[in-house]
Amino acid sequence: MLGCKEASFRDESDFGYNYQPKTEGHWVEYMVDSTTYNDVTSPPTIFTTTFYLREEIDSVFQDASGEDNIVVTQYRKENLSDSWDVYQVGSFKISESSHQRYFNDLRFISLIFPVAEGREWQGHSFLNVGNEPTLEYLDDTRYDWNYQYTAIDEVMVIDSFTLDSCLTVLQIDEENLFEKKFGQELYARNIGLVSKELLVLNTQAPPSGASFIDRAESGFIVTWRLRAYKD
């Protein structure tokens, strides 16, 4: 269950840097649910899977511009009883003005500082995916990837966790007769990313009383949910 309660007090002088910890050894684990729709069959084939990810903060290195970047190692396992295997290595770049995630050669501006409800920014301004068909949904020249803070320092309940001082980033919320895109991330102070939902669906099915998800013929839904973290 995911719910929100009354907003807690926020010091207006706080820029919100601790929404993404930088301490070496800090880690967060997620349960990841993935649903893929394939329209090569009729009706479409729907494939679902669940696995587990851990993101752990490692060392710091300087990029070509002399700015600090944080190495982040991502581990994966298919079942809770399995041991962790290294999945991929990426990085965070946290400056006075922004927090950037860099994985799979893709750089996203995940947060901007100071955090303030209603602030907007182009989270995909570093991306150049116009000639990559599998990533065209990330193209901010075609779709409205205009990130916005919609909640600041709220108490949120994510499964068994009650987390104070949570931040909501709405990344995209677009729907027409044939396409639906929704992206949202939640961050908690001193933990980092605690929930993520990305939905990219397409259909040629005519409108009906059914939801878009029920009419979907291709695309995917991915959700990350907090399951553990290092205090």
RAZIVEN-V22702 format. One record per residue. N is the residue number from 0. RES is the residue in one small letter. SS is DSSP state (H for helix, E for strand, - for the rest). PHI is phi in degrees with one decimal (* if undefined). PSI is psi as a letter, one per 40 degrees, with the letter a starting at -180 (* if undefined). Layout:
<<N RES SS PHI PSI> <N RES SS PHI PSI>>
This chain:
<<0 m - * h> <1 l E -123.7 h> <2 g E -142.0 i> <3 c E -121.5 i> <4 k E -119.8 a> <5 e E -62.7 i> <6 a E -65.3 i> <7 s - -93.5 i> <8 f - -67.8 h> <9 r - -127.7 h> <10 d - -69.4 h> <11 e - -65.9 e> <12 s - -83.9 e> <13 d - -84.8 h> <14 f - -77.1 e> <15 g - 91.1 f> <16 y H -61.9 d> <17 n H -80.4 e> <18 y H -69.5 e> <19 q - -133.7 g> <20 p - -60.0 i> <21 k - -122.0 e> <22 t - -70.1 h> <23 e - -59.2 h> <24 g - 93.6 e> <25 h - -66.5 h> <26 w E -140.5 i> <27 v E -136.2 h> <28 e E -111.5 i> <29 y E -132.3 i> <30 m E -95.9 h> <31 v E -113.7 h> <32 d E -109.1 h> <33 s E -128.1 h> <34 t E -125.2 h> <35 t E -119.4 h> <36 y E -107.8 h> <37 n E -123.7 h> <38 d - -92.2 e> <39 v - -72.5 e> <40 t - -117.6 i> <41 s - -132.3 h> <42 p - -68.8 i> <43 p - -58.0 i> <44 t E -81.5 h> <45 i E -113.9 h> <46 f E -116.5 h> <47 t E -121.5 i> <48 t E -149.7 i> <49 t E -129.7 h> <50 f E -147.1 a> <51 y E -128.8 h> <52 l E -125.3 i> <53 r E -127.0 h> <54 e E -109.7 h> <55 e E -122.3 h> <56 i E -77.6 h> <57 d E -112.5 b> <58 s E -83.8 i> <59 v E -115.5 h> <60 f E -135.4 i> <61 q E -101.2 h> <62 d - -83.3 a> <63 a - -62.7 d> <64 s - -90.6 e> <65 g - 82.0 e> <66 e - -94.7 i> <67 d E -72.1 h> <68 n E -126.4 i> <69 i E -108.5 h> <70 v E -71.0 h> <71 v E -123.9 h> <72 t E -97.1 h> <73 q E -106.6 h> <74 y E -110.0 i> <75 r E -140.7 i> <76 k E -147.6 i> <77 e - -85.3 d> <78 n - -131.9 i> <79 l - -60.6 d> <80 s - -79.5 e> <81 d - -76.6 i> <82 s - -87.2 i> <83 w - -75.2 h> <84 d E -118.6 i> <85 v E -63.1 h> <86 y E -102.6 d> <87 q E -163.5 i> <88 v E -122.5 h> <89 g E -133.7 a> <90 s E -156.4 i> <91 f E -111.3 i> <92 k E -126.3 h> <93 i E -116.6 h> <94 s - -115.5 a> <95 e - -64.5 d> <96 s - -109.7 e> <97 s E -159.6 i> <98 h E -119.0 h> <99 q E -116.8 h> <100 r E -106.9 h> <101 y E -130.3 h> <102 f E -137.2 i> <103 n - 54.5 f> <104 d - 62.8 f> <105 l E -121.7 h> <106 r E -111.0 h> <107 f E -115.9 h> <108 i E -89.8 g> <109 s E -76.4 d> <110 l E -137.3 i> <111 i E -124.4 i> <112 f - -121.7 i> <113 p - -73.8 i> <114 v - -73.7 h> <115 a - -160.5 h> <116 e - -58.0 h> <117 g - 93.9 e> <118 r - -64.2 i> <119 e E -126.4 i> <120 w E -161.1 i> <121 q E -90.4 g> <122 g - -69.5 e> <123 h - -110.2 f> <124 s - -65.6 e> <125 f - -88.4 e> <126 l - -84.2 i> <127 n - -135.6 g> <128 v - -118.7 e> <129 g - -60.6 d> <130 n - -104.5 e> <131 e - -117.6 g> <132 p H -54.7 d> <133 t H -72.8 e> <134 l H -116.4 e> <135 e H -60.0 d> <136 y H -65.3 e> <137 l H -87.5 e> <138 d - -71.3 h> <139 d - -80.8 e> <140 t - -85.4 e> <141 r - -109.4 d> <142 y - -127.9 i> <143 d - -86.9 g> <144 w - -82.2 g> <145 n E -105.9 g> <146 y E -65.3 i> <147 q E -151.5 h> <148 y E -79.2 h> <149 t E -109.2 e> <150 a E -156.2 h> <151 i E -128.5 h> <152 d E 52.7 f> <153 e E -98.5 i> <154 v E -81.7 h> <155 m E -130.6 i> <156 v E -109.9 h> <157 i E -120.3 h> <158 d - 54.5 b> <159 s - -90.1 e> <160 f E -99.8 h> <161 t E -108.0 h> <162 l E -116.6 h> <163 d E -91.5 i> <164 s E 55.5 f> <165 c E -101.6 i> <166 l E -120.6 h> <167 t E -111.5 h> <168 v E -113.7 h> <169 l E -87.8 h> <170 q E -93.6 d> <171 i E -160.6 i> <172 d E -153.4 g> <173 e E -127.3 h> <174 e E -152.5 h> <175 n - -132.9 a> <176 l - -64.6 d> <177 f - -121.1 e> <178 e E -136.9 i> <179 k E -140.0 h> <180 k E -134.6 h> <181 f E -143.5 h> <182 g E -139.5 h> <183 q E -152.7 h> <184 e E -129.1 i> <185 l E -118.4 h> <186 y E -122.8 i> <187 a E -121.1 h> <188 r - -57.5 h> <189 n - 68.9 e> <190 i - -120.4 d> <191 g E 108.5 a> <192 l E -64.0 h> <193 v E -121.5 e> <194 s E -157.7 i> <195 k E -148.7 h> <196 e E -135.7 h> <197 l E -132.6 h> <198 l E -127.1 h> <199 v E -132.8 h> <200 l E -130.6 i> <201 n E -135.6 i> <202 t - -157.2 i> <203 q - -113.6 e> <204 a - -67.0 h> <205 p - -65.7 i> <206 p - -56.7 i> <207 s - -153.8 a> <208 g - -74.4 e> <209 a - -75.3 i> <210 s - -70.3 i> <211 f H -60.6 d> <212 i H -60.1 d> <213 d H -69.5 d> <214 r H -93.4 e> <215 a - -60.0 i> <216 e - -118.4 d> <217 s E -150.6 i> <218 g E 117.3 a> <219 f E -157.8 i> <220 i E -132.1 h> <221 v E -128.9 h> <222 t E -129.1 h> <223 w E -113.2 h> <224 r E -136.5 h> <225 l E -57.1 h> <226 r E -127.7 e> <227 a E -169.2 i> <228 y E -157.7 i> <229 k - -88.2 h> <230 d - -67.9 *>>
